[in-house]
Amino acid sequence: MAIHRMLRRSLSTEKRSSSTGTEVPKGYFAVYVGESEKKRFVIPVSYLNQPRFQDLLCQAEEEYGFQHPMGGLTIPCSEELFVDITSSLGRR
């Protein structure tokens, strides 16, 4: 399945899940992405080992330190860039 469709499905699944939106399948984790309006994405833990994703984590550390405004891991980039990067990781 294409990562773009998987990410999209995770957003729609989130809307149908509990009102807190805290359900995350085993082997995945949630991140918040966006420059002004933050959207929640559920992505595979395996992305943590990928250099391009680690670059995003470094940006998050520089921007927020360990105090993330959404209460979870927040990635300070556009939704479009995030989807482009994670889509390329899903093809490997």
N, CA, C and O atoms as a MOPAC input file, in Angstrom:
PM7 MOZYME 1SCF
protein

 N      0.85000 1    -1.17300 1     0.00000 1
 C      0.00000 1     0.00000 1     0.00000 1
 C      0.89700 1     1.23800 1     0.00000 1
 O      1.90600 1     1.27700 1     0.70400 1
 N      0.53700 1     2.22000 1    -0.76800 1
 C      1.32000 1     3.45300 1    -0.83500 1
 C      1.23700 1     4.18400 1     0.49300 1
 O      0.17800 1     4.24500 1     1.11600 1
 N      2.35400 1     4.73300 1     0.91500 1
 C      2.42000 1     5.42000 1     2.20400 1
 C      1.46000 1     6.60700 1     2.24100 1
 O      0.88900 1     6.91500 1     3.28700 1
 N      1.28400 1     7.27400 1     1.09600 1
 C      0.38900 1     8.42900 1     1.06200 1
 C     -1.03200 1     8.00400 1     1.41700 1
 O     -1.71100 1     8.69200 1     2.17900 1
 N     -1.49000 1     6.87000 1     0.87000 1
 C     -2.82200 1     6.37000 1     1.19300 1
 C     -2.88700 1     5.92500 1     2.64900 1
 O     -3.89900 1     6.13300 1     3.31800 1
 N     -1.81200 1     5.31300 1     3.14100 1
 C     -1.78100 1     4.86700 1     4.52600 1
 C     -1.87900 1     6.06200 1     5.47900 1
 O     -2.59800 1     6.00900 1     6.47700 1
 N     -1.15500 1     7.13200 1     5.16600 1
 C     -1.20400 1     8.31900 1     6.00800 1
 C     -2.59300 1     8.94000 1     5.98100 1
 O     -3.11800 1     9.35900 1     7.01200 1
 N     -3.17900 1     8.99300 1     4.79800 1
 C     -4.51200 1     9.54000 1     4.67000 1
 C     -5.50600 1     8.70800 1     5.47400 1
 O     -6.38000 1     9.24800 1     6.15200 1
 N     -5.35900 1     7.37300 1     5.39000 1
 C     -6.26400 1     6.49900 1     6.11600 1
 C     -6.08500 1     6.67300 1     7.61900 1
 O     -7.05700 1     6.59500 1     8.37100 1
 N     -4.85300 1     6.90800 1     8.06400 1
 C     -4.64500 1     7.09500 1     9.50100 1
 C     -5.37300 1     8.33900 1     9.99500 1
 O     -5.86200 1     8.36100 1    11.12400 1
 N     -5.45000 1     9.37300 1     9.16300 1
 C     -6.17900 1    10.57000 1     9.55000 1
 C     -7.67200 1    10.29200 1     9.64500 1
 O     -8.31900 1    10.73800 1    10.59300 1
 N     -8.23200 1     9.56400 1     8.68100 1
 C     -9.66200 1     9.27900 1     8.72100 1
 C     -9.98300 1     8.29300 1     9.84400 1
 O    -11.04200 1     8.39900 1    10.46100 1
 N     -9.10300 1     7.34700 1    10.11900 1
 C     -9.29900 1     6.40700 1    11.20900 1
 C     -9.29200 1     7.15100 1    12.53600 1
 O    -10.06300 1     6.83100 1    13.44100 1
 N     -8.42200 1     8.14100 1    12.64700 1
 C     -8.33600 1     8.92700 1    13.87300 1
 C     -9.66900 1     9.59200 1    14.16800 1
 O    -10.08900 1     9.65100 1    15.32300 1
 N    -10.34200 1    10.09700 1    13.13300 1
 C    -11.62400 1    10.77000 1    13.32900 1
 C    -12.67700 1     9.80500 1    13.84500 1
 O    -13.56200 1    10.20400 1    14.60200 1
 N    -12.59300 1     8.52300 1    13.44200 1
 C    -13.57800 1     7.53500 1    13.86100 1
 C    -13.23000 1     6.89400 1    15.19800 1
 O    -14.09800 1     6.30000 1    15.83600 1
 N    -11.97900 1     7.00200 1    15.63200 1
 C    -11.55600 1     6.35800 1    16.88100 1
 C    -12.00600 1     7.18000 1    18.07900 1
 O    -12.83500 1     8.08100 1    17.94700 1
 N    -11.47300 1     6.87700 1    19.21200 1
 C    -11.89300 1     7.54600 1    20.44400 1
 C    -11.74200 1     9.05800 1    20.32500 1
 O    -10.96400 1     9.56000 1    19.51400 1
 N    -12.48800 1     9.75700 1    21.13500 1
 C    -12.49100 1    11.21900 1    21.04700 1
 C    -11.13300 1    11.82000 1    21.36300 1
 O    -10.84100 1    12.93600 1    20.93400 1
 N    -10.29700 1    11.10600 1    22.10300 1
 C     -8.97200 1    11.64200 1    22.40400 1
 C     -7.99200 1    11.39700 1    21.26800 1
 O     -6.94300 1    12.03900 1    21.22000 1
 N     -8.30500 1    10.47900 1    20.34400 1
 C     -7.41500 1    10.20900 1    19.22500 1
 C     -6.09500 1     9.60600 1    19.64800 1
 O     -5.07600 1     9.84700 1    18.99900 1
 N     -6.08100 1     8.82400 1    20.72100 1
 C     -4.82600 1     8.31100 1    21.24400 1
 C     -4.49200 1     6.91400 1    20.75800 1
 O     -3.40100 1     6.42300 1    21.04700 1
 N     -5.37600 1     6.25600 1    20.03700 1
 C     -5.11400 1     4.89300 1    19.59400 1
 C     -4.05800 1     4.87700 1    18.49500 1
 O     -4.21700 1     5.51100 1    17.45200 1
 N     -2.97800 1     4.13900 1    18.74900 1
 C     -1.90000 1     3.99400 1    17.77900 1
 C     -1.55800 1     2.50900 1    17.72300 1
 O     -1.29200 1     1.90800 1    18.76400 1
 N     -1.55700 1     1.90200 1    16.53600 1
 C     -1.24400 1     0.47500 1    16.43300 1
 C      0.18600 1     0.17600 1    16.87800 1
 O      1.06500 1     1.03500 1    16.80800 1
 N      0.40000 1    -1.03900 1    17.32900 1
 C      1.73500 1    -1.47600 1    17.72900 1
 C      2.68600 1    -1.34400 1    16.53900 1
 O      2.33800 1    -1.71700 1    15.41800 1
 N      3.88000 1    -0.81700 1    16.78200 1
 C      4.86500 1    -0.62600 1    15.72400 1
 C      4.75500 1     0.71400 1    15.01900 1
 O      5.47200 1     0.96300 1    14.05000 1
 N      3.87000 1     1.57900 1    15.49200 1
 C      3.66100 1     2.90100 1    14.90600 1
 C      3.71800 1     3.94400 1    16.00900 1
 O      3.64800 1     3.61000 1    17.19100 1
 N      3.84700 1     5.21200 1    15.62200 1
 C      3.76400 1     6.29400 1    16.58300 1
 C      3.13900 1     7.50400 1    15.90500 1
 O      3.15400 1     7.62800 1    14.68100 1
 N      2.59500 1     8.38300 1    16.71700 1
 C      1.90800 1     9.56400 1    16.19800 1
 C      2.83300 1    10.77400 1    16.23000 1
 O      3.60300 1    10.96300 1    17.17200 1
 N      2.74000 1    11.58400 1    15.18800 1
 C      3.43900 1    12.86600 1    15.13700 1
 C      2.45000 1    13.92700 1    14.68100 1
 O      1.45500 1    13.62300 1    14.02300 1
 N      2.73200 1    15.16200 1    15.03400 1
 C      1.91700 1    16.29400 1    14.60200 1
 C      2.75100 1    17.11500 1    13.63600 1
 O      3.90700 1    17.43600 1    13.91300 1
 N      2.15600 1    17.45200 1    12.49900 1
 C      2.88400 1    18.10600 1    11.41800 1
 C      2.08600 1    19.30000 1    10.91200 1
 O      0.85900 1    19.26100 1    10.83100 1
 N      2.80600 1    20.35200 1    10.57500 1
 C      2.17300 1    21.51200 1     9.96600 1
 C      2.81200 1    22.78600 1    10.46400 1
 O      3.40200 1    22.82900 1    11.54400 1
 N      2.68500 1    23.81400 1     9.66200 1
 C      3.29300 1    25.08100 1    10.03300 1
 C      2.37500 1    25.92600 1    10.90600 1
 O      2.83800 1    26.55300 1    11.85900 1
 N      1.09000 1    25.95200 1    10.60000 1
 C      0.16300 1    26.68300 1    11.46900 1
 C     -0.84400 1    25.70700 1    12.07600 1
 O     -0.90400 1    25.55600 1    13.29600 1
 N     -1.62600 1    25.05400 1    11.23900 1
 C     -2.56300 1    24.04000 1    11.73400 1
 C     -1.85200 1    22.69400 1    11.75800 1
 O     -1.34600 1    22.24200 1    10.73100 1
 N     -1.81100 1    22.06000 1    12.90300 1
 C     -1.11600 1    20.77800 1    13.04900 1
 C     -2.07100 1    19.62800 1    12.74500 1
 O     -3.21200 1    19.61100 1    13.20600 1
 N     -1.58200 1    18.66400 1    11.95500 1
 C     -2.34000 1    17.45200 1    11.66100 1
 C     -1.59200 1    16.27200 1    12.24700 1
 O     -0.36200 1    16.25500 1    12.29000 1
 N     -2.35200 1    15.28700 1    12.69600 1
 C     -1.77500 1    14.09100 1    13.31900 1
 C     -1.58300 1    13.01200 1    12.26100 1
 O     -2.49700 1    12.70500 1    11.49500 1
 N     -0.36700 1    12.43400 1    12.23000 1
 C     -0.04800 1    11.31600 1    11.34300 1
 C      0.42800 1    10.15700 1    12.19800 1
 O      1.10800 1    10.36100 1    13.20300 1
 N      0.07700 1     8.95500 1    11.80900 1
 C      0.55000 1     7.74800 1    12.47400 1
 C      1.48400 1     7.05600 1    11.50100 1
 O      1.07700 1     6.66700 1    10.40600 1
 N      2.74800 1     6.90300 1    11.90500 1
 C      3.77100 1     6.38500 1    10.99500 1
 C      4.53100 1     5.22900 1    11.63700 1
 O      4.54300 1     5.10100 1    12.86100 1
 N      5.16700 1     4.38700 1    10.81900 1
 C      5.90200 1     3.23700 1    11.35600 1
 C      7.13200 1     3.65600 1    12.17500 1
 O      7.81600 1     4.62200 1    11.83600 1
 N      7.39400 1     2.92800 1    13.23700 1
 C      8.56600 1     3.16700 1    14.07900 1
 C      9.85300 1     3.00800 1    13.26700 1
 O     10.86000 1     3.64400 1    13.57800 1
 N      9.82900 1     2.17100 1    12.23700 1
 C     11.02600 1     1.93500 1    11.41800 1
 C     11.55700 1     3.21800 1    10.78100 1
 O     12.73400 1     3.27900 1    10.42500 1
 N     10.71900 1     4.24000 1    10.63100 1
 C     11.17800 1     5.50700 1    10.05800 1
 C     12.22200 1     6.18500 1    10.93900 1
 O     13.01000 1     6.99700 1    10.45400 1
 N     12.23500 1     5.86000 1    12.21800 1
 C     13.20000 1     6.48400 1    13.13500 1
 C     14.64400 1     6.19800 1    12.74000 1
 O     15.54000 1     6.96100 1    13.10000 1
 N     14.88400 1     5.12000 1    12.01100 1
 C     16.24300 1     4.76500 1    11.58000 1
 C     16.65300 1     5.42600 1    10.26700 1
 O     17.81100 1     5.31800 1     9.86600 1
 N     15.74700 1     6.09300 1     9.60400 1
 C     16.01600 1     6.67100 1     8.28900 1
 C     16.63900 1     8.06500 1     8.42100 1
 O     16.11300 1     8.91000 1     9.14600 1
 N     17.75500 1     8.30900 1     7.72400 1
 C     18.43400 1     9.61900 1     7.82200 1
 C     17.53400 1    10.81300 1     7.49600 1
 O     17.63500 1    11.84700 1     8.15600 1
 N     16.67100 1    10.69700 1     6.51200 1
 C     15.80200 1    11.84600 1     6.16700 1
 C     14.82800 1    12.13800 1     7.29600 1
 O     14.53700 1    13.30000 1     7.57900 1
 N     14.32000 1    11.09400 1     7.94600 1
 C     13.40300 1    11.31300 1     9.06700 1
 C     14.17500 1    11.84000 1    10.27800 1
 O     13.65800 1    12.66400 1    11.03300 1
 N     15.40400 1    11.37100 1    10.46400 1
 C     16.22700 1    11.87500 1    11.55800 1
 C     16.50900 1    13.36400 1    11.39400 1
 O     16.62900 1    14.08800 1    12.38300 1
 N     16.61500 1    13.82600 1    10.14400 1
 C     16.77200 1    15.26900 1     9.90000 1
 C     15.55100 1    16.03400 1    10.41700 1
 O     15.68500 1    17.10800 1    11.00400 1
 N     14.35900 1    15.47000 1    10.19100 1
 C     13.13600 1    16.10500 1    10.70300 1
 C     13.13900 1    16.13700 1    12.22800 1
 O     12.71000 1    17.11800 1    12.83600 1
 N     13.62300 1    15.06400 1    12.83900 1
 C     13.70000 1    15.02600 1    14.30300 1
 C     14.66700 1    16.07300 1    14.83700 1
 O     14.41800 1    16.67600 1    15.88000 1
 N     15.76900 1    16.29200 1    14.12700 1
 C     16.72900 1    17.33900 1    14.52900 1
 C     16.09100 1    18.71600 1    14.43600 1
 O     16.31100 1    19.56500 1    15.29900 1
 N     15.30100 1    18.93800 1    13.39300 1
 C     14.59300 1    20.21400 1    13.25600 1
 C     13.61100 1    20.40500 1    14.41000 1
 O     13.47500 1    21.50400 1    14.94800 1
 N     12.93100 1    19.32100 1    14.78000 1
 C     11.98800 1    19.40000 1    15.89600 1
 C     12.71200 1    19.73500 1    17.19400 1
 O     12.22600 1    20.53100 1    17.99700 1
 N     13.87300 1    19.12700 1    17.39200 1
 C     14.65000 1    19.40300 1    18.60100 1
 C     15.10000 1    20.86100 1    18.63500 1
 O     15.02700 1    21.51100 1    19.67800 1
 N     15.56900 1    21.37900 1    17.48700 1
 C     16.00200 1    22.77500 1    17.42300 1
 C     14.84100 1    23.73100 1    17.67600 1
 O     15.00400 1    24.74400 1    18.35600 1
 N     13.67800 1    23.41400 1    17.13400 1
 C     12.50500 1    24.28500 1    17.23400 1
 C     11.85800 1    24.24100 1    18.61400 1
 O     11.53400 1    25.28000 1    19.18900 1
 N     11.67200 1    23.02800 1    19.14100 1
 C     10.87400 1    22.85900 1    20.35400 1
 C     11.64500 1    22.31800 1    21.55400 1
 O     11.13200 1    22.34900 1    22.67300 1
 N     12.86000 1    21.82500 1    21.34800 1
 C     13.54000 1    21.14700 1    22.44300 1
 C     12.75600 1    19.90400 1    22.80300 1
 O     12.41300 1    19.10800 1    21.92800 1
 N     12.47200 1    19.73000 1    24.07500 1
 C     11.67400 1    18.58500 1    24.49100 1
 C     10.29100 1    19.01900 1    24.96700 1
 O      9.57200 1    18.23300 1    25.58300 1
 N      9.92000 1    20.25000 1    24.68800 1
 C      8.60600 1    20.78000 1    25.05300 1
 C      7.77900 1    20.94300 1    23.78300 1
 O      7.79400 1    22.00700 1    23.16400 1
 N      7.06800 1    19.91100 1    23.39600 1
 C      6.28300 1    19.96300 1    22.17000 1
 C      4.90100 1    20.53200 1    22.45600 1
 O      4.22400 1    20.06500 1    23.37200 1
 N      4.46600 1    21.53700 1    21.68700 1
 C      3.22300 1    22.24300 1    21.97400 1
 C      1.96900 1    21.37300 1    21.88600 1
 O      0.96100 1    21.70100 1    22.51200 1
 N      2.00300 1    20.28500 1    21.13600 1
 C      0.81700 1    19.45000 1    20.97800 1
 C      0.77700 1    18.33300 1    22.02600 1
 O     -0.17100 1    17.54700 1    22.04900 1
 N      1.77600 1    18.25300 1    22.87900 1
 C      1.81300 1    17.19900 1    23.87600 1
 C      2.40900 1    15.91300 1    23.33300 1
 O      2.56100 1    14.94500 1    24.07700 1
 N      2.74400 1    15.88300 1    22.06900 1
 C      3.37800 1    14.74500 1    21.42100 1
 C      4.45600 1    15.27000 1    20.50400 1
 O      4.69100 1    16.47700 1    20.44900 1
 N      5.10800 1    14.39400 1    19.79000 1
 C      6.18100 1    14.79600 1    18.88700 1
 C      5.62200 1    15.68000 1    17.77700 1
 O      4.73700 1    15.26400 1    17.02800 1
 N      6.14200 1    16.89700 1    17.67600 1
 C      5.70300 1    17.85400 1    16.66500 1
 C      6.84200 1    18.09000 1    15.68800 1
 O      7.96400 1    18.39800 1    16.09100 1
 N      6.54900 1    17.94300 1    14.40100 1
 C      7.54600 1    18.13900 1    13.34500 1
 C      7.29000 1    19.50100 1    12.69900 1
 O      6.21100 1    19.71900 1    12.14700 1
 N      8.26100 1    20.42700 1    12.75600 1
 C      8.06100 1    21.77700 1    12.22600 1
 C      8.34000 1    21.86900 1    10.72100 1
 O      9.34500 1    22.44400 1    10.30300 1
 N      7.45200 1    21.30400 1     9.92600 1
 C      7.57600 1    21.43600 1     8.47600 1
 C      6.17500 1    21.41600 1     7.88500 1
 O      5.19900 1    21.14500 1     8.58400 1
 N      6.08600 1    21.70200 1     6.60600 1
 C      4.77200 1    21.69100 1     5.96800 1
 C      4.27500 1    20.25100 1     5.84300 1
 O      5.05800 1    19.30300 1     5.78000 1
 N      2.97400 1    20.12200 1     5.81100 1
 C      2.36600 1    18.80300 1     5.63400 1
 C      2.81600 1    18.18600 1     4.30700 1
 O      3.07400 1    16.98400 1     4.23200 1
 N      2.90700 1    19.00300 1     3.27600 1
 C      3.31700 1    18.52500 1     1.95400 1
 C      4.73600 1    17.94900 1     1.98100 1
 O      4.97500 1    16.87200 1     1.43400 1
 N      5.67400 1    18.65500 1     2.61100 1
 C      7.05000 1    18.15900 1     2.71500 1
 C      7.09600 1    16.86000 1     3.50200 1
 O      7.79200 1    15.92100 1     3.11500 1
 N      6.35700 1    16.80100 1     4.60700 1
 C      6.33500 1    15.59500 1     5.42800 1
 C      5.82300 1    14.39400 1     4.62700 1
 O      6.40500 1    13.31100 1     4.68800 1
 N      4.75300 1    14.58600 1     3.89100 1
 C      4.19700 1    13.49400 1     3.08000 1
 C      5.18800 1    13.08800 1     1.99400 1
 O      5.34000 1    11.89800 1     1.71700 1
 N      5.86400 1    14.05600 1     1.37200 1
 C      6.88300 1    13.73300 1     0.36100 1
 C      8.00000 1    12.87700 1     0.96700 1
 O      8.40100 1    11.87500 1     0.37600 1
 N      8.49400 1    13.26300 1     2.12400 1
 C      9.59800 1    12.53600 1     2.75300 1
 C      9.14200 1    11.14600 1     3.17800 1
 O      9.82000 1    10.16300 1     2.88000 1
 N      8.02200 1    11.04500 1     3.85900 1
 C      7.56700 1     9.74000 1     4.33100 1
 C      7.14700 1     8.83500 1     3.17900 1
 O      7.26900 1     7.61400 1     3.27700 1
 N      6.65500 1     9.41700 1     2.09200 1
 C      6.31900 1     8.60300 1     0.91300 1
 C      7.56900 1     7.97700 1     0.32100 1
 O      7.55400 1     6.81800 1    -0.09200 1
 N      8.65400 1     8.74600 1     0.28100 1
 C      9.89100 1     8.18500 1    -0.26400 1
 C     10.46500 1     7.11800 1     0.66000 1
 O     11.10400 1     6.17900 1     0.18500 1
 N     10.25200 1     7.24100 1     1.96500 1
 C     10.72700 1     6.22400 1     2.90600 1
 C      9.94500 1     4.93300 1     2.75500 1
 O     10.49300 1     3.84400 1     2.92300 1
 N      8.67300 1     5.05400 1     2.44100 1
 C      7.81300 1     3.88000 1     2.29400 1
 C      8.12400 1     3.06500 1     1.05900 1
 O      7.72900 1     1.90300 1     0.97700 1
 N      8.81900 1     3.64000 1     0.10100 1
 C      9.15400 1     2.94000 1    -1.15000 1
 C     10.43400 1     2.12300 1    -1.02900 1
 O     10.76300 1     1.35200 1    -1.93000 1
 N     11.15700 1     2.28300 1     0.07300 1
 C     12.44900 1     1.59100 1     0.21100 1
 C     12.27300 1     0.16400 1     0.60900 1
 O     13.25600 1    -0.55900 1     0.76800 1

